[in-house]
Amino acid sequence: MRLERAPPGPYRSRVMLTLTFTLNPSVDLWVSVPKIRFDAVLRSPDERRFAGGKGINASRLLHAIGSPTVACALCDRDFAQLASREDLPLFHTDPGVATRINIHAREEESGRLLKINTPGAPVSVAKFREFLAKLPGFRGQDVALILAGSLPPGLPDYAWTGIVRAQPWQPAVFLDVAGEPLRLTLEKSPPTVLKINRAEAQELLPWTIGSGFAGLEDAAKEFLTKGCEAVCLTDARHGALLVQKDGQVWSCAPSRTVDRDVVGAGDSFLAGMADAWNRGERGGELLAFATACATARAIAPDDAFVRPQDIGEALRDVKPRRLH
C-alpha cells in the first residue's frame, strides 16, 4: 500500500513517538477475480502483497500524517522487506517461523471482499521475551503505545500485559484487542483508552447490550470502571460513542459510507484517536478526528491507503454530538 506522507504540520502529535505493537502480523495477499465461485478454479490477473496487521495499519496512518511512529512486530525477513518497501519504520524480532499469510479476494462484479485469515505458526514464549528485551529504550514522557490485534498460537493470553509492564515508565496506552486477552489486560494493566466494537463488548458482558447509542453508553461505562480514562465503542456504519472518565459522552456518525468491505478503517480510527489524544484533544474533537481518519481509509482504493488531504476533507463534514 503506497504511502503519501505529509510533512509534520497541524496533525503533529505532542508525543514524540508512538510505538505500535503487532504480535501476529500477516503478509496480506490481495487478488481480484471477476466473480467468486465455489468448486471452481478462479484466476486473478494480478497479486499484491503488503505488510498487514492492526498495529502495522495504525503506524501506516501515523506515518502518512507526519506523526512519528515505529511499528514493533514479531515477523520474518520477508515481512520486514515489505514494510521497508513502504518506508515504514519497523522494529522487529524474527520469531523463527514464517509470518502468516491472509488472503483478500475482491470480486470485481460486486465489489465484495472475501477475507481468509490464518492463525499463524506457534511462537515461543522465549522469542517473545527476546522481543521485549531488545525493545529500544525511550523517555517515558515522549512515548505512547498502541496494542492491537490477535495473538499468535503459543503466546499466553496475558502477553499484552507483558508489553505494558516491560516499560520502565507509565506510557499512555491505546488498546484494541478482543476476547480473553482483552479481559486479562483490563484486569491487570488497564489502558488509557480502550477501543472496542459492539460484538467484542458483548462477548465480555453478562447482559445484552441495548440498541442504539444508549445501549453502547451503558456498555462503555461498564468498561470505564476497569480503570480506563476513556472508552470508545464502535458500531460499524452507525458510528462511534466516546465515554470519558470526566463524564463527557460524545457520539459521531461517519460523514461518508461505502458499499464495500474495507480493510484497515478501524485501525485508522484507532491511530487517529491516539494521535488526537496525544495532542491534547478530548471529547468531540478527538472523536471527529478519529472518524475522519476511518472515513479517509474507507474511500481510498485497496492499495492506496490514506491520503492526508482526504482526512482534512472528511474532517470538515464530520459532526460529533455531545450527549452528556
C-alpha positions in Angstrom: 0.0 0.0 0.0 1.5 3.3 -1.1 2.2 5.9 1.5 1.5 9.5 0.7 3.2 11.2 3.6 2.6 14.8 4.7 5.3 16.9 6.4 4.8 17.5 10.1 2.1 20.1 10.4 -1.3 20.6 12.0 -1.6 16.9 12.8 1.7 16.7 14.6 1.5 15.0 18.0 2.9 16.4 21.2 4.1 12.9 21.9 7.4 12.4 20.0 6.8 8.8 19.2 4.0 6.3 19.1 5.0 2.6 19.3 2.5 0.2 17.8 2.7 -3.5 18.6 1.6 -6.3 16.3 2.3 -9.7 17.7 0.6 -11.7 15.0 1.2 -9.7 11.8 0.3 -11.0 8.3 1.5 -10.8 4.8 -1.7 -9.6 3.1 -2.1 -11.2 -0.3 -4.6 -9.3 -2.4 -6.2 -10.7 -5.6 -9.1 -9.8 -7.7 -11.5 -12.1 -9.6 -14.5 -11.4 -11.9 -16.8 -13.5 -9.7 -16.2 -15.6 -6.6 -17.4 -19.2 -7.3 -17.1 -22.3 -5.3 -15.9 -25.7 -6.6 -14.2 -23.9 -9.5 -10.7 -22.6 -10.4 -10.6 -18.9 -10.0 -7.8 -16.9 -11.8 -6.6 -13.5 -10.8 -4.9 -11.2 -13.3 -2.6 -9.9 -10.5 -1.4 -10.4 -7.0 -0.2 -7.8 -4.5 1.5 -8.3 -1.1 1.6 -5.9 1.7 2.7 -5.9 5.4 -0.5 -6.3 7.3 -1.8 -6.3 10.9 -3.8 -3.8 13.1 -0.7 -2.2 14.6 1.0 -2.0 11.3 -2.0 -0.3 9.8 -2.1 2.2 12.7 1.6 3.0 12.2 0.9 3.4 8.4 -1.6 6.1 9.1 0.5 7.9 11.7 3.5 7.9 9.3 1.4 9.2 6.5 0.3 12.3 8.5 3.7 13.0 9.8 3.3 11.8 13.3 6.4 9.9 14.5 5.9 6.2 14.9 7.7 2.8 15.0 5.8 -0.4 14.2 7.0 -3.2 16.6 6.3 -6.7 15.4 7.2 -10.4 15.6 7.8 -11.1 12.0 10.1 -12.8 9.5 12.5 -11.2 7.0 10.0 -11.3 4.1 7.5 -9.3 6.1 10.2 -6.8 7.1 11.1 -6.3 3.5 7.5 -5.5 2.6 7.4 -2.8 5.4 10.7 -1.3 4.2 9.3 -1.1 0.7 6.8 1.4 2.1 9.5 3.2 4.1 7.5 2.2 7.2 9.7 2.4 10.4 9.9 -1.1 11.8 11.5 -2.7 14.8 11.2 -6.5 14.7 12.3 -9.7 16.1 12.3 -12.8 13.9 10.2 -15.4 15.8 11.8 -18.3 13.9 8.7 -19.1 12.0 7.2 -17.8 8.8 4.8 -14.9 9.1 1.3 -16.0 8.3 -0.5 -15.1 5.0 -4.0 -13.7 4.9 -5.9 -13.7 1.7 -8.1 -10.8 0.4 -10.1 -11.5 -2.7 -12.0 -8.6 -4.2 -14.9 -9.7 -6.5 -14.9 -7.3 -9.5 -18.6 -7.8 -10.3 -20.0 -6.8 -7.0 -17.0 -5.1 -5.2 -17.5 -7.5 -2.3 -14.4 -8.8 -0.4 -13.7 -12.4 0.7 -11.2 -12.4 3.6 -9.5 -15.5 4.9 -7.3 -15.1 8.0 -5.0 -17.8 9.0 -4.0 -18.4 12.7 -0.2 -18.3 12.1 2.5 -20.6 13.3 3.1 -21.0 17.0 5.6 -18.5 18.5 7.5 -19.5 21.6 7.4 -17.5 24.9 11.2 -17.4 24.7 11.1 -15.5 21.4 8.5 -13.1 22.9 10.8 -12.4 25.8 13.7 -11.8 23.4 11.5 -9.3 21.6 10.7 -7.5 24.8 14.4 -7.5 25.9 15.5 -5.9 22.6 13.0 -3.1 22.6 14.8 0.2 22.4 14.6 2.5 25.5 12.7 5.7 25.3 12.0 8.5 27.7 8.6 7.9 29.2 7.1 11.3 28.5 7.9 11.0 24.8 6.2 7.7 24.1 2.7 6.2 23.7 1.8 2.6 23.0 -0.8 1.2 20.6 -1.6 -2.5 21.3 -3.8 -4.1 18.7 -4.7 -7.3 17.0 -4.7 -11.0 17.8 -2.0 -13.2 19.5 -0.2 -16.0 17.6 -0.6 -19.5 18.8 1.9 -20.3 21.6 1.7 -16.9 23.4 -0.3 -16.7 26.6 -3.4 -14.5 26.8 -1.7 -12.1 29.1 1.0 -11.2 26.6 -0.3 -7.6 26.1 0.1 -7.0 29.8 3.7 -8.2 29.5 4.4 -5.4 27.0 2.9 -2.7 29.3 4.8 -4.0 32.3 8.0 -4.2 30.4 8.1 -0.4 30.1 10.2 1.4 32.7 7.6 4.2 32.7 3.8 4.6 32.6 3.0 5.5 29.0 -0.4 6.3 27.5 -1.7 3.0 26.2 -4.4 2.6 23.5 -5.8 -0.9 23.3 -7.7 -2.7 20.6 -7.8 -6.4 21.2 -10.6 -8.9 21.9 -11.7 -12.0 23.9 -9.7 -13.4 26.8 -6.6 -11.3 26.1 -8.8 -8.2 26.4 -10.3 -9.4 29.7 -6.9 -10.1 31.2 -5.4 -6.9 30.1 -8.3 -4.9 31.5 -7.9 -6.7 34.8 -4.1 -6.5 35.1 -3.0 -3.4 33.1 -6.0 -1.3 32.1 -5.2 1.0 29.1 -5.6 4.8 29.0 -8.1 4.5 26.1 -10.0 1.3 25.1 -11.4 0.9 21.6 -13.9 -1.9 21.3 -16.7 -2.7 19.0 -20.2 -3.9 19.9 -19.6 -7.6 19.2 -16.3 -7.6 21.3 -18.0 -5.8 24.1 -21.0 -8.2 24.1 -18.6 -11.2 24.4 -17.3 -9.9 27.8 -20.5 -8.6 29.3 -23.0 -10.9 31.1 -26.0 -8.8 29.9 -27.3 -7.9 26.5 -26.2 -4.6 25.1 -29.2 -2.4 24.3 -29.9 -0.9 20.9 -28.6 2.5 19.8 -26.2 4.8 21.5 -28.0 4.4 24.8 -27.0 0.7 24.9 -23.5 1.5 23.8 -23.2 4.0 26.6 -24.1 1.5 29.3 -21.5 -0.9 28.0 -18.8 1.8 27.7 -19.4 2.9 31.3 -19.0 -0.7 32.5 -15.6 -0.9 30.8 -14.7 2.5 32.2 -14.9 1.0 35.7 -11.9 -1.1 34.9 -9.6 1.9 35.2 -9.6 3.4 31.7 -9.6 7.2 31.2 -11.9 6.8 28.2 -13.7 4.1 26.3 -14.7 4.3 22.6 -17.3 1.8 21.5 -17.8 1.5 17.7 -20.9 0.1 16.0 -20.0 -0.5 12.3 -21.6 2.1 10.0 -23.7 3.6 12.8 -20.7 5.4 14.2 -18.9 5.5 17.5 -19.5 6.6 21.1 -16.9 8.1 23.3 -17.3 8.0 27.1 -14.7 9.7 29.2 -13.9 9.5 32.9 -14.8 13.1 33.4 -18.4 12.3 32.4 -18.4 13.6 28.9 -20.3 11.4 26.4 -20.0 12.0 22.6 -21.4 10.3 19.5 -20.2 10.6 15.9 -21.5 9.1 12.7 -19.3 8.7 9.6 -19.6 11.5 7.1 -19.5 9.1 4.2 -20.2 5.4 3.9 -19.1 2.9 1.2 -20.9 -0.2 -0.1 -17.7 -2.4 0.0 -15.9 -4.0 2.9 -12.7 -2.1 3.8 -9.6 -3.4 5.5 -7.9 -1.0 7.9 -10.7 1.5 8.6 -10.9 0.6 12.3 -7.1 0.6 12.6 -7.1 4.1 11.1 -9.8 5.1 13.6 -7.5 3.8 16.4 -4.5 5.6 15.1 -6.4 8.9 14.7 -7.8 8.6 18.2 -4.4 8.0 19.7 -2.8 10.9 17.7 -5.6 13.3 18.8 -5.3 12.2 22.4 -1.6 12.7 22.4 -2.1 16.3 21.0 -4.4 17.0 24.0 -7.7 16.7 22.2 -10.7 15.2 24.0 -14.4 14.8 23.5 -15.8 15.8 20.2 -12.5 16.9 18.7 -10.9 13.6 19.4 -13.9 11.6 18.1 -14.2 13.8 14.9 -10.5 13.3 14.0 -10.7 9.5 14.6 -13.8 9.3 12.4 -12.2 11.4 9.7 -9.2 9.0 9.6 -11.5 6.0 9.3 -13.5 7.7 6.6 -10.4 8.6 4.6 -9.4 4.9 4.7 -12.8 3.8 3.6 -12.9 5.9 0.5 -9.3 5.1 -0.6 -8.5 2.3 -3.0 -7.3 -1.0 -1.5 -3.7 -0.3 -2.5 -3.6 3.4 -1.7 -4.5 3.5 2.0 -4.9 7.0 3.5 -4.1 10.4 1.9 -3.7 13.3 4.4 -5.9 15.6 2.2 -8.7 13.1 2.4 -8.6 13.3 6.2 -8.9 17.1 6.0 -11.9 16.9 3.7 -13.6 14.3 5.8 -13.0 16.3 9.0 -14.9 19.2 7.6 -18.0 17.0 7.2 -17.9 15.2 10.5 -20.4 16.4 13.1 -19.8 15.0 16.6 -22.6 15.4 19.1 -22.4 15.8 22.8 -24.9 13.6 24.6 -23.8 14.4 28.2 
